[in-house]
Amino acid sequence: MRPSTRIPSILAGLALVLGGAVVAAPSAHADVKACEQYVAQHAPKATDGAGEACYQGYIGNLTSCNASLVAVGASKDAAQSACEASR
């Protein structure tokens, strides 16, 4: 294969690999946003700490998510439901 025909092949392969990585990447903010929206609707006084708490729920640390939301003023039920929404 001549060098002039290799370059387009290499570029095409690279584009396919990078495109696949973008498609496979999770949409992290969608689940965190759902949790934050739940907090805003059901425990508006707890919105200040909701972002970090919801992220903890998103990565699987539901105990920390629940405890953080309760600490900033959410009820236990609202915190549990919001953290479940982050998953």
N, C-alpha and C positions, 0 to 999 in steps of 0.2 A: 504494500500500500504506500502510495506516495505521501510525503508530508502534507501536501495541500489537501488531501482527502481525509487525513487523520484529524486535523484540527476541527472541522465541523462535527465529526463523529464524537470527539472528546467533549466538545461544547454541548452537544445534544445530550450525551450521557450525564454530564454535570447538571444540566437543567432538569433532567428527570429526577436525579437524586435530590437536588435541593427542593424541587417542587413537592416531592413525596414527603420530605421532612416538614414542610409547611402544613401540608394536609394532615399529617399525623400528630401535629402539636395540639395539645388540649387547649380549650378556651377557658382559661382560668378565671377570668373576670365574670363570666356568665353566672357561675354558681355562687360566687361571692356576692355578686349584685343581687341575686335572688334572696340571699340571706339578709343583706342590708335592707332591701325593700320590705321584707317581712318585719324586721325590727322597726323600721320607720312607721309601718302601719299599725303594729300591735304593741309597741313599747317605745313611743317617741322620745321619752326621756333618756333612753339608752343608746341613742344614735351616735354619741361622741366616741364610744369605744367599740362600735359595731364592726368597723372595717377590719381591725386586727383580730377580733374574736371570730368573725366569719372566715377569715383566712385560716385560722387554726382549725375550724371545722372542715374547711375544704381539703386540708392536707391530712385529715383523718383524726385529729386530736379533738374529739367531741367533748371530752371532759373539760379541757381548757376553754373551749368555745362557750360551753354552758356556764362555767364558773365566771368567765370574764363578763358575759352579758348580765348575769345576775348581779355581779359586783357593781355594774354601772346603772342598775335600776330596772332591769327587765324581770318579769316574773319567771318562775322556773318553767312553766308551760310555754311561755313565749320564747324563752331562750332555747329550750329543747327543739321546738318547731323550727326556729330560725336556723339552728345549727344543722338540723336535718336537711333544710333547704340548701345548705351550702355544699352538700355531698353530691 
